[in-house]
Amino acid sequence: MNFYRKPFYCLCALIFCVCIFFSCSPVRDFQAYKPFVFQNKINLQGNLSKDEKNSLLTNLPNYWDDSLFARREQRFFFFYRLKNPPVFDSANISRSIGFMKGYLKSQGYYSSALSADTSIEYHENQQRVTVTMNVAPGKTTIIDSLAFDIQNNKLQKIALANSKATLIAPKKSVFTKQLIASELDRLVALYRQKGFYLLTRDNLVAEVDTTDIALMQLTTDPAELAQKIAEAAERRKQNPTCIVVIKQREKTDSVITTDTSQLIQYHVGNIYYYPEMKATDFPDFVMLHTNALKADSEKNHTMFYIQGLFKFKPLREHTFIHPGNMYNENNYFKTINNLNQMGAWRQVDTRDSIRKDTVDFHFFLYPYKKQTVNYGLEASRNSGNFLGSNNLFGLAFNVGYINRNVWKRSIQSSTVLSNGVELSFDPNTTLLQTLQSSLSHSYSFPKFIAPFKIKKEGKLDAIKTQLDLNAAYTDRKDFFRLRSFVAGWAYQWRKKNNVFEFKIPNIELYSLDTLALLDSAFNENPFLRTSFNTGSVVSLQFSYSKTFQDRHNPNATNYIRAAAEESGAILGRIKSFRDNIYQYIKVEGEYRRLLQLRKNALAFRAMAGIGYNYGNSPRFGNTLPFFKQFVAGGPNSMRAWNLRQIGLGSSLQSDTSSTFRDRYGDMQLEANVEYRFLLATIGGVNIGSALFTDIGNIWDIHKDPLNPQAAFSFNNLGKDIAVDAGTGLRLDFSYFLIRLDFGIKLKDPAMLENNGWNIKNFTWRNKEFAITDASGNIIKRNNYAFQLGIGMPF
């Protein structure tokens, strides 16, 4: 037996024992020799689409009556236990049928037919009853037409003017209570944008009529009337339709709602700010005792304060409801969100006071503590053979200072000093391997700061200007000393769920001293030399991201991200700068989809990125600078490989190197799929797991004669692509998640046999290359990897 296959057989034996253990005693605390509900099934009948079947099979089990439902507890993986099963009583079936019919009607199935079958199985002293509900939903009811019949002329005109935005598509939309409720919510939101501050959904009602119009024609012939009724019933059965009319509600719980204040269009009056509220202050009390406070006023805006901790202007700038304008609820909530996002206040509360057709607004703001100092200690272990060291232990100590109200304008500043070391416990090397130190400082301005006025700035939901400064020094013993300075000026804004960032400029300055061991790595792998050339980056960066729900599946959430960077377009044209500035363009995109199933989830991710060095300076070569290149592997990428230990393409140079084995590429393609499920809940901690696969790699764009297999080629894509699969554990503590993943290499482009596939004759270790470093240590090339991560990988 192959020695490296032994762990595999041990793992299989362990899984078998676990299965036997958890499959024992699947039923607990039952009544002996009495029939109890052991299992529930749903049997759908009729010609249903795939989406209809999936929706009904997911939701109908929620409508079993508790007295007829066998509730199972998940113990481990797919092992469940039935505890305290209900005693079976056929009289309880009718309640379940009633609940399920009610749900089907809410989804537009008005001609459903349900019946129940039962079967019993005897197992020792158990009488297990399986209840199967046969469900024939019938055809859904289609909304034939939508009309508005609102008595208030203003409301009627607004509804008709915006009828094209309705959520109901006549002759297409299926009648559901959720759709009707959403349409009423749309109208209420529309009215509250048009000044109807007090109007609520209680003021509207939707009337649904399923009467066949043919029955409205008068006839005195009983036979003809009977025939029409029969024909109408048959039409409803074959193609059920209804008419929806939105009306103004006249009665609510038998009380006539004639309060005319709910049907008045209101204007914004005075606006009051209270920016120094304490947790012990009561807003209603403060409103009545403003005489004890200082006040600043300007154009119907008033700020009340005691100490004067905040300037007045930033509050007015982030208020989007303006005195004299008609009330707009979107602008009202936009004001609250912007005040919250400024960062100086932990909570924003509001009150109103109504004067005839005018509303005065009071904003009560509870400040954060202005200044905060925090400390952090980080530890890590790097076994990725970085620069020839097999076992490095890292320690970092961070000190951070935050000021949330710089210059009394709710400007946030953050300063972080970080010092770290990497230590080696290899007896053949010195203890201290790496020294890192960095100092960063940033300002976050809650507005756009530009030499010109930005159009439509007020229509954005959130805006920010960011100034970032960072200086860093890294001393990697015997390899290099790297000094860097990075500065950037960025504009960030959001419109609904679209988030944008534009950084202009982004300036990065680097200075590198190469030492003896890195020079040796250059001699072994000459193509590495251009990756470590240092120069300056003067670039523009743009990014866009959006998170949104699927229109056709509310259980699916999508995320898209796109980013681009360009350096050297202007300064690179100037001869005196040309040899000192990188000239490149880099773009990347990412798509994620999370499909929430009943108890589990299916997650997808796909990303692609490419960078192109269009400069012709022999100093920089034809690749991106290594700090801009793509890397793969680690806990959030190709999880069967350590970080920076996969690629380039099917090149073997880094795999056979004894000094430098990290990989950086100008192009990356990657796709990931995860099936996530819950194993158990212990002490309030959800213990989950996942089955995953990762597919991808990194490449260079330009073909290097010294390393031709590293370049991307469609002809070699099947050979270059890497594939892994694995599983893991996830400990969810609600406020953070710890993840341990285990991945195995199914296809490794660095393997010579079987075109890289490692399935038929799987081995835990790749022995094709025997690599010995300068200290005489053998570098292990495992076909698996353990990854420790915080949070989900995507």
C-alpha positions in Angstrom: 0.0 0.0 0.0 1.3 3.4 -0.9 2.3 5.2 2.3 0.6 8.4 1.2 -2.7 6.7 0.7 -2.9 5.6 4.3 -4.3 8.9 5.5 -7.0 8.6 2.9 -8.2 5.2 4.1 -8.0 6.4 7.7 -10.2 9.3 6.8 -12.8 7.0 5.1 -12.8 4.8 8.2 -13.4 7.8 10.4 -16.3 9.0 8.3 -17.8 5.5 8.3 -17.6 5.4 12.1 -19.2 8.9 12.4 -22.0 7.8 10.1 -22.7 4.7 12.2 -22.7 6.8 15.4 -25.0 9.5 14.2 -27.4 7.1 12.4 -28.1 5.3 15.7 -31.3 6.1 17.6 -32.8 8.5 14.9 -36.1 8.8 17.0 -36.1 9.9 20.6 -38.9 10.3 23.3 -41.7 8.7 21.3 -44.8 6.9 22.8 -44.2 3.2 22.4 -46.8 1.2 20.5 -48.7 4.3 19.5 -48.6 5.7 16.0 -46.6 8.9 15.7 -45.8 11.1 12.7 -42.4 10.0 11.4 -42.2 11.7 8.1 -44.0 14.4 6.0 -44.0 14.5 2.2 -45.4 16.8 -0.4 -46.6 15.2 -3.7 -47.2 17.9 -6.3 -49.6 17.1 -9.1 -50.4 18.8 -12.4 -48.4 20.5 -15.1 -46.1 22.9 -13.2 -43.0 24.7 -14.4 -39.7 24.0 -12.7 -39.7 27.3 -10.8 -43.3 26.7 -9.6 -42.3 23.3 -8.3 -39.2 24.5 -6.5 -41.1 27.4 -4.9 -44.0 25.2 -3.7 -41.8 22.4 -2.4 -39.8 25.0 -0.5 -42.7 26.9 1.1 -45.5 24.3 1.5 -43.7 22.4 4.3 -44.0 25.5 6.4 -47.8 25.1 6.5 -48.0 21.7 8.1 -50.0 22.0 11.4 -47.7 21.4 14.4 -49.8 18.5 15.5 -49.1 16.7 12.2 -45.5 17.7 11.5 -42.4 15.7 12.3 -39.8 18.3 13.2 -36.3 16.9 12.8 -33.1 18.3 14.4 -29.9 18.3 12.4 -27.1 16.5 14.3 -24.2 16.1 11.9 -23.9 16.7 8.2 -27.0 15.0 6.6 -27.9 13.1 9.8 -31.1 14.1 11.6 -32.9 13.1 14.7 -36.6 13.1 15.4 -37.4 14.1 19.0 -40.8 14.1 20.7 -42.7 13.3 17.5 -46.4 14.2 17.6 -49.0 11.4 18.1 -50.8 10.8 14.8 -54.5 11.9 14.7 -56.3 11.9 11.4 -58.4 14.8 12.7 -55.4 17.1 12.4 -55.1 16.6 8.6 -57.9 19.1 7.9 -56.0 21.9 9.6 -52.9 21.3 7.5 -55.1 21.3 4.4 -56.7 24.6 5.4 -53.3 26.2 6.1 -51.9 25.0 2.7 -55.0 26.2 0.8 -54.6 29.6 2.4 -51.0 29.8 1.3 -51.9 28.6 -2.3 -54.6 31.3 -2.5 -52.1 33.9 -1.5 -50.0 32.8 -4.4 -52.8 32.9 -6.9 -53.9 29.2 -6.9 -57.6 29.6 -6.4 -58.7 26.2 -7.7 -56.4 24.0 -5.7 -57.3 20.5 -4.6 -55.6 18.8 -1.6 -55.9 15.3 -0.1 -53.8 13.3 2.3 -52.5 9.7 2.3 -51.0 7.9 5.3 -48.9 4.8 5.6 -47.5 3.1 8.7 -44.3 1.2 9.3 -43.7 -1.0 12.3 -40.2 -0.9 13.7 -39.7 -2.8 17.1 -42.0 -0.8 19.5 -42.4 2.1 17.1 -45.4 2.7 14.8 -44.0 5.2 12.2 -46.6 7.1 10.2 -45.7 8.8 7.0 -48.2 11.6 5.9 -48.2 12.5 2.2 -50.1 15.6 1.1 -51.2 15.3 -2.5 -51.4 18.9 -3.8 -52.9 19.8 -7.2 -52.5 23.6 -7.3 -54.3 24.1 -10.5 -53.6 27.1 -12.7 -52.6 30.5 -11.3 -54.9 33.5 -11.5 -53.7 36.1 -14.0 -54.4 39.8 -13.4 -56.4 40.8 -16.5 -56.5 44.5 -15.8 -55.5 47.2 -13.2 -57.4 50.3 -12.5 -57.2 53.3 -10.1 -60.4 54.7 -8.6 -59.2 57.1 -5.9 -61.7 59.7 -4.7 -59.0 62.3 -3.9 -58.3 64.1 -7.2 -54.6 64.8 -6.4 -54.0 61.2 -5.5 -55.8 59.9 -8.6 -53.8 62.2 -10.9 -50.5 61.1 -9.4 -51.4 57.4 -9.7 -52.4 57.8 -13.3 -49.3 59.9 -14.2 -47.1 57.2 -12.8 -49.1 54.1 -13.9 -46.3 53.0 -16.2 -44.1 52.3 -13.1 -46.7 49.8 -11.7 -45.4 46.4 -10.6 -48.5 44.7 -12.2 -48.3 43.8 -15.8 -51.9 43.2 -17.0 -52.5 39.8 -18.7 -49.1 38.7 -17.5 -48.7 39.1 -13.7 -49.9 36.3 -11.5 -52.2 37.4 -8.7 -50.5 37.1 -5.3 -51.1 38.9 -2.1 -47.4 39.8 -2.0 -47.6 41.5 -5.4 -50.7 43.5 -4.4 -49.1 44.6 -1.2 -46.0 45.7 -3.1 -48.1 47.7 -5.5 -49.8 49.5 -2.5 -46.4 50.1 -1.0 -45.2 51.6 -4.3 -48.2 54.0 -4.3 -47.7 55.1 -0.7 -44.0 55.7 -1.3 -44.9 57.7 -4.4 -47.4 59.9 -2.5 -45.0 60.5 0.3 -42.5 61.8 -2.2 -45.2 64.2 -3.4 -45.8 65.8 0.0 -48.4 63.5 1.6 -46.5 63.2 4.8 -49.2 61.5 6.9 -50.6 59.1 4.3 -50.2 55.4 5.0 -51.2 52.1 3.5 -54.3 52.1 5.6 -55.6 54.9 3.3 -55.6 52.6 0.3 -57.2 49.2 -0.5 -57.1 46.9 -3.5 -60.4 45.3 -4.6 -60.1 42.1 -6.5 -63.0 40.9 -8.8 -63.0 37.4 -10.3 -66.5 37.8 -11.8 -66.9 36.8 -15.4 -68.1 39.8 -17.4 -70.3 37.6 -19.5 -72.5 37.0 -16.4 -73.3 40.7 -16.2 -75.4 40.5 -19.4 -79.1 40.3 -18.4 -81.2 37.3 -19.5 -84.6 36.0 -18.5 -84.0 32.5 -19.9 -83.1 30.1 -17.0 -81.5 27.6 -19.4 -79.4 30.3 -21.0 -78.3 31.6 -17.6 -77.4 28.1 -16.4 -75.3 27.6 -19.6 -73.5 31.0 -19.1 -72.7 30.0 -15.5 -71.3 26.6 -16.6 -69.3 28.2 -19.4 -67.9 30.9 -17.0 -66.9 28.2 -14.5 -65.1 26.2 -17.2 -63.3 29.4 -18.3 -62.2 30.1 -14.8 -60.9 26.6 -14.5 -58.9 26.7 -17.7 -57.7 30.4 -17.6 -58.6 32.0 -14.2 -58.4 35.8 -14.3 -59.2 38.8 -12.1 -59.5 42.5 -12.1 -57.7 44.7 -9.6 -58.9 48.1 -8.6 -56.9 50.4 -6.3 -59.3 52.6 -4.2 -59.2 55.0 -1.3 -60.2 53.2 1.9 -63.3 54.5 3.6 -63.4 52.4 6.7 -60.7 50.8 8.9 -61.9 48.5 11.6 -65.4 49.9 11.3 -64.2 53.4 12.0 -64.6 56.0 9.2 -61.2 57.5 8.4 -62.2 61.1 7.5 -59.1 62.8 9.0 -58.3 65.2 6.2 -54.8 65.8 7.5 -53.8 62.5 6.0 -54.7 63.7 2.5 -52.9 67.1 2.7 -49.7 67.9 0.8 -47.2 69.3 3.4 -44.2 71.6 2.9 -41.0 71.7 4.9 -40.9 74.4 7.5 -38.1 75.0 10.0 -35.2 72.6 10.6 -33.6 72.3 14.0 -30.4 70.5 15.0 -29.3 69.2 18.4 -25.7 67.9 17.7 -24.6 67.5 21.4 -27.2 65.0 22.7 -26.3 62.7 25.5 -27.7 59.2 26.1 -29.6 60.5 29.2 -31.3 63.3 27.2 -35.0 62.9 26.1 -35.7 64.6 22.8 -39.3 65.6 23.7 -38.0 67.3 26.9 -35.1 69.1 25.0 -37.6 70.4 22.4 -39.6 72.2 25.1 -36.5 73.7 26.9 -34.4 75.2 24.2 -34.2 78.5 26.1 -31.4 77.0 28.2 -29.3 76.3 25.0 -27.2 78.5 22.7 -28.5 78.9 19.2 -27.1 79.7 15.7 -29.7 80.4 12.9 -29.6 80.8 9.2 -32.4 80.6 6.7 -34.9 78.6 8.7 -32.1 76.3 10.0 -31.3 76.5 13.7 -28.6 74.6 15.7 -28.9 74.4 19.5 -25.8 73.6 21.5 -24.0 74.0 24.8 -20.3 73.5 24.2 -20.0 74.4 20.5 -18.4 71.1 19.5 -19.7 71.2 15.9 -19.8 73.7 13.1 -23.2 74.6 11.7 -22.3 74.5 8.0 -21.7 70.7 7.6 -25.1 70.0 9.1 -26.8 72.2 6.5 -24.8 70.7 3.7 -26.0 67.2 4.5 -29.7 68.2 4.8 -31.7 67.4 1.6 -35.1 68.6 2.8 -35.2 72.3 2.3 -37.5 74.8 3.9 -40.4 75.9 1.6 -40.1 72.8 -0.6 -42.7 70.1 -0.7 -42.0 67.2 1.6 -40.2 64.3 -0.1 -39.7 61.2 2.0 -36.7 60.1 -0.1 -34.8 63.3 0.8 -35.9 62.9 4.4 -34.3 59.4 4.8 -31.4 60.5 2.7 -30.7 63.3 5.2 -30.8 60.8 8.1 -28.5 58.4 6.3 -26.0 61.1 5.4 -25.9 62.4 9.0 -25.3 58.9 10.2 -22.5 58.2 7.7 -20.6 61.3 8.5 -19.0 59.4 11.4 -19.2 61.9 14.2 -22.5 60.6 15.5 -23.5 57.1 16.6 -27.2 57.7 16.3 -29.6 60.2 14.7 -33.2 60.6 16.1 -36.0 62.7 14.7 -39.2 64.5 15.8 -41.7 66.6 13.9 -44.2 69.3 14.7 -47.0 70.1 12.3 -48.4 73.6 11.6 -51.4 73.5 9.2 -49.8 72.3 6.0 -46.2 72.7 7.2 -43.9 70.3 9.0 -41.0 71.4 11.2 -38.2 68.8 11.7 -35.9 68.3 14.7 -32.7 66.2 14.3 -31.2 64.9 17.6 -27.6 63.7 17.1 -25.8 61.6 19.7 -22.0 62.0 19.2 -19.4 59.3 19.4 -16.4 59.8 21.6 -14.3 62.2 19.7 -10.9 60.6 20.0 -10.1 56.9 20.3 -6.8 55.1 20.7 -6.6 51.3 20.0 -3.9 48.7 20.1 -3.6 45.4 18.3 -1.3 42.4 18.4 -1.2 40.1 15.4 0.5 36.7 15.0 0.8 34.5 11.9 2.7 31.5 10.6 3.9 31.5 7.0 4.8 28.1 5.6 4.7 29.1 2.0 8.5 28.9 1.5 8.7 32.6 0.9 12.2 33.5 -0.3 13.5 30.1 0.7 12.5 30.1 4.4 10.4 27.1 5.4 9.0 28.3 8.7 8.4 31.9 9.6 6.5 33.2 12.6 5.3 36.7 12.4 4.4 39.2 15.1 3.0 42.7 14.6 2.1 45.4 17.0 -0.3 48.2 15.8 -1.3 51.5 17.4 -4.2 53.4 16.0 -5.6 56.9 16.7 -9.0 58.1 15.4 -10.4 61.6 15.6 -14.0 61.7 14.5 -14.5 65.5 14.5 -11.5 67.2 13.1 -11.8 71.0 13.0 -15.4 70.6 14.4 -16.6 69.7 10.9 -17.2 65.9 11.3 -14.0 65.2 9.3 -12.5 61.9 10.4 -8.8 61.3 10.6 -7.1 58.0 11.2 -3.4 57.4 12.1 -1.9 53.8 12.3 1.6 52.9 13.3 2.5 49.3 12.7 5.7 47.4 13.5 6.2 43.8 12.8 8.9 41.1 12.6 9.2 37.7 11.1 11.2 35.1 13.1 12.7 31.9 11.8 13.3 28.9 14.2 15.4 27.1 11.6 18.8 26.4 13.4 20.6 27.1 10.1 19.3 30.7 9.8 19.3 33.7 12.1 16.3 34.4 14.3 15.2 37.7 12.8 14.3 37.4 9.2 12.1 40.4 8.4 11.5 43.8 9.9 8.5 45.8 8.8 7.4 49.3 9.8 4.7 51.5 8.4 2.9 54.8 9.2 -0.4 55.7 7.6 -2.6 58.7 8.0 -5.9 59.5 6.3 -8.6 62.2 6.3 -12.2 61.5 5.3 -14.2 64.5 4.3 -18.0 64.1 4.2 -18.3 66.1 1.0 -16.8 66.5 -2.4 -13.7 68.8 -2.4 -12.9 69.9 -5.9 -11.8 73.1 -7.7 -15.2 73.2 -9.5 -18.8 72.5 -8.6 -19.8 68.9 -9.3 -23.2 68.7 -11.0 -26.0 66.6 -9.5 -24.0 66.2 -6.3 -27.2 66.7 -4.3 -28.8 63.7 -6.0 -26.3 61.3 -4.7 -27.1 59.2 -1.6 -23.6 59.4 0.0 -20.5 61.3 -0.8 -17.0 61.4 0.6 -13.5 62.7 -0.2 -10.6 60.7 1.0 -6.9 61.6 1.5 -4.6 58.7 2.2 -0.9 58.9 3.1 1.3 55.9 3.8 5.0 55.4 4.3 6.6 51.9 4.8 10.0 50.2 5.3 10.7 46.5 4.9 14.0 44.9 5.6 14.1 41.2 4.4 17.4 39.9 5.8 19.9 39.2 3.0 17.3 39.7 0.3 16.2 43.3 0.0 15.4 46.6 1.7 12.2 48.3 0.4 11.1 51.8 1.1 7.7 53.1 -0.2 5.5 56.2 0.0 1.9 56.1 -1.3 -0.5 59.0 -1.5 -4.0 59.2 -3.0 -6.9 61.6 -3.3 -10.2 59.8 -3.9 -13.9 60.6 -4.4 -16.4 58.0 -3.1 -20.1 58.2 -3.8 -23.2 56.0 -3.7 -26.4 56.2 -5.7 -29.0 53.6 -4.4 -27.0 50.4 -4.3 -24.4 51.5 -6.8 -21.0 52.4 -5.2 -18.3 54.3 -7.0 -14.7 55.4 -6.3 -12.5 57.6 -8.4 -8.9 58.2 -7.2 -7.0 61.0 -8.9 -4.2 61.0 -8.5 -2.7 57.8 -7.0 1.0 58.3 -6.4 3.3 55.5 -5.4 7.1 55.9 -4.9 9.4 52.9 -4.3 13.1 52.5 -3.5 14.7 49.0 -3.4 18.1 47.8 -2.4 18.8 44.2 -3.5 21.0 42.0 -1.4 23.0 38.9 -1.9 20.4 36.2 -1.8 18.0 38.0 -4.1 20.8 38.5 -6.5 21.3 34.7 -6.4 17.6 34.3 -7.1 18.0 36.5 -10.2 20.8 34.4 -11.4 18.7 31.2 -11.1 15.5 32.9 -12.5 16.5 35.9 -14.6 12.8 36.7 -15.5 12.3 37.7 -11.8 14.6 40.7 -12.2 12.1 43.0 -14.0 9.5 42.2 -11.3 11.8 43.8 -8.7 12.6 46.9 -10.6 11.5 50.0 -8.8 9.9 53.1 -10.2 7.1 55.4 -9.6 3.4 55.0 -10.2 1.2 58.0 -11.0 -2.1 56.6 -11.9 -5.9 57.0 -12.0 -8.1 54.4 -10.4 -11.8 53.8 -10.8 -14.0 51.1 -9.2 -17.7 50.3 -9.3 -19.7 47.8 -7.2 -23.3 46.8 -6.8 -25.2 44.4 -4.6 -28.7 43.5 -5.7 -31.4 40.9 -5.4 -32.4 38.8 -8.4 -35.6 40.1 -9.9 -37.0 36.6 -10.6 -35.7 34.9 -7.4 -35.8 36.8 -4.1 -33.6 34.2 -2.5 -30.7 35.0 -4.8 -28.3 37.9 -4.1 -25.9 39.2 -6.8 -22.7 41.2 -6.5 -20.7 42.7 -9.3 -17.4 44.7 -9.1 -15.4 46.3 -11.8 -12.1 48.2 -11.5 -9.6 49.9 -13.7 -6.2 51.6 -13.3 -4.0 53.5 -15.7 -0.5 54.8 -15.0 1.8 56.9 -17.1 -0.6 58.2 -19.8 0.5 61.8 -19.3 3.9 61.9 -17.5 5.0 58.9 -19.4 5.0 61.0 -22.6 7.5 63.4 -21.1 11.0 62.2 -21.7 12.5 63.2 -18.3 9.8 61.1 -16.6 9.6 58.2 -19.0 12.3 56.0 -17.5 11.0 56.5 -13.9 7.3 56.0 -14.3 5.5 52.7 -14.9 3.2 52.8 -18.0 0.4 50.2 -17.8 -3.3 49.7 -17.8 -5.0 47.2 -15.6 -8.7 46.1 -15.5 -10.5 43.4 -13.5 -14.1 42.3 -12.9 -15.8 40.0 -10.4 -19.3 38.5 -10.1 -20.8 36.7 -7.1 -24.1 35.0 -6.6 -25.5 33.6 -3.3 -28.5 31.4 -3.7 -30.2 30.9 -0.3 -31.9 27.5 -0.1 -34.2 26.4 2.6 -31.5 25.7 5.2 -28.3 25.7 3.0 -26.8 28.0 0.4 -25.1 27.8 -2.9 -22.4 30.4 -3.6 -20.7 31.2 -7.0 -17.8 33.5 -7.8 -16.1 34.3 -11.1 -13.3 36.9 -11.6 -11.0 37.9 -14.4 -8.2 40.4 -14.5 -5.6 41.5 -16.9 -2.8 44.1 -16.9 -0.8 45.4 -19.8 2.6 47.2 -19.7 2.6 49.4 -22.8 5.9 51.1 -21.9 9.1 50.5 -23.8 11.6 51.1 -21.0 14.1 48.3 -20.8 14.4 49.1 -17.1 10.8 48.0 -16.3 10.6 45.1 -18.9 7.2 44.2 -20.2 5.3 43.1 -17.1 3.4 45.0 -14.4 5.3 45.9 -11.3 5.1 43.0 -8.9 3.0 44.9 -6.3 0.3 45.4 -9.0 0.4 41.9 -10.4 -2.2 39.2 -9.6 -1.6 36.3 -7.2 -3.6 33.2 -6.4 -3.8 30.6 -3.7 -4.5 31.0 0.0 -7.7 31.0 2.0 -9.8 33.1 -0.4 -8.6 31.8 -3.8 -7.3 28.4 -5.0 -7.4 26.8 -1.6 -5.3 23.7 -2.4 -2.3 25.9 -2.9 -0.7 28.3 -0.4 -0.7 32.0 -1.1 1.4 32.9 -4.2 2.2 29.2 -4.8 0.3 28.6 -8.0 1.2 29.4 -11.6 2.5 30.9 -13.8 0.5 28.8 -16.3 2.2 25.4 -16.5 5.6 26.8 -15.9 7.9 24.8 -13.6 10.5 27.4 -12.9 9.1 28.5 -9.6 8.2 24.9 -8.6 11.8 23.8 -9.1 13.4 26.9 -7.6 15.3 26.5 -4.3 15.4 30.2 -3.5 12.3 32.1 -4.8 9.0 30.3 -5.3 6.4 33.2 -5.2 4.5 33.8 -8.4 3.0 37.1 -9.8 1.2 37.3 -13.0 -0.3 39.9 -15.4 -3.5 37.9 -15.9 -5.8 35.9 -13.7 -8.9 33.8 -14.3 -10.7 32.1 -11.5 -14.1 30.5 -10.7 -15.3 29.1 -7.3 -18.4 27.2 -6.3 -19.4 26.4 -2.7 -22.3 24.4 -1.3 -22.7 25.6 2.3 -24.7 23.8 4.9 -25.2 23.7 8.7 -23.8 20.8 10.7 -24.9 21.6 14.2 -25.5 24.3 16.7 -23.6 24.0 20.0 -23.9 26.6 22.7 -25.3 29.2 20.3 -22.4 28.7 17.9 -23.4 27.6 14.4 -21.0 24.9 13.1 -21.2 24.8 9.4 -19.3 23.2 6.5 -19.0 23.5 2.8 -18.1 21.5 -0.3 -16.2 23.6 -2.7 -14.2 23.6 -5.9 -11.8 26.2 -7.3 -10.8 26.6 -10.9 -8.2 29.0 -12.2 -4.6 30.2 -12.6 -2.4 33.2 -13.3 -0.3 34.0 -16.4 2.0 36.5 -18.0 0.8 38.4 -21.1 4.1 38.7 -22.9 5.9 35.6 -23.8 9.3 35.3 -22.2 11.9 33.1 -24.0 13.3 32.1 -20.6 9.9 31.0 -19.4 7.5 30.3 -22.4 5.0 28.2 -20.4 4.2 31.2 -18.2 2.4 33.1 -21.0 -1.3 32.8 -21.6 -2.5 31.0 -24.7 -5.9 29.7 -25.6 -4.3 26.6 -27.1 -2.7 25.8 -23.7 -5.7 26.8 -21.5 -6.8 23.2 -20.9 -3.3 22.3 -19.7 -2.7 25.5 -17.7 -5.9 25.5 -15.7 -5.8 24.3 -12.2 -8.6 22.5 -10.3 -9.1 21.7 -6.7 -11.9 20.5 -4.4 -12.3 20.3 -0.7 -14.4 20.8 2.4 -14.0 22.6 5.7 -15.5 23.8 9.0 -16.9 27.2 9.7 -17.5 28.4 13.3 -20.0 31.2 13.2 -20.0 33.4 16.4 -22.5 35.9 14.8 -20.1 38.8 15.1 -17.2 37.0 13.3 -16.6 33.7 11.6 -13.6 31.4 11.8 -13.0 29.1 8.8 -10.7 26.1 8.3 -10.7 24.7 4.8 -9.0 21.6 3.4 -8.4 21.4 -0.3 -6.8 18.8 -2.5 -5.3 19.3 -6.0 -7.4 17.5 -8.6 -5.4 19.1 -11.5 -2.0 20.7 -11.0 -0.4 22.3 -14.1 2.9 21.7 -12.5 2.4 17.9 -12.7 3.9 16.3 -15.8 1.8 13.0 -15.8 -1.8 12.7 -16.9 -1.9 16.3 -18.2 -1.8 17.4 -14.5 -4.8 15.4 -13.3 -4.4 13.8 -9.9 -7.6 11.7 -9.6 -7.0 8.2 -11.0 -3.8 7.6 -9.1 -4.2 10.1 -6.3 -1.2 10.8 -4.1 -0.9 13.1 -1.1 2.5 14.4 -2.2 4.0 15.2 -5.6 7.4 13.5 -5.9 8.2 14.5 -9.5 10.7 17.1 -8.3 13.1 16.8 -5.4 14.0 20.4 -4.3 16.7 21.2 -1.7 17.2 24.7 -0.5 20.5 26.4 0.3 20.4 25.0 3.9 20.0 21.4 2.7 16.3 21.2 3.6 13.9 19.3 1.3 11.0 21.5 0.2 7.8 19.5 0.4 5.3 19.8 -2.5 2.0 18.5 -1.1 -1.1 17.9 -3.1 -3.2 19.4 -0.4 -3.3 22.4 1.9 -5.1 23.6 5.0 -6.3 27.2 5.0 -7.3 29.3 8.0 -9.4 32.3 7.3 -11.7 34.9 8.9 -15.1 35.3 7.3 -16.4 33.7 4.1 -14.1 33.4 1.2 -16.6 35.3 -1.1 
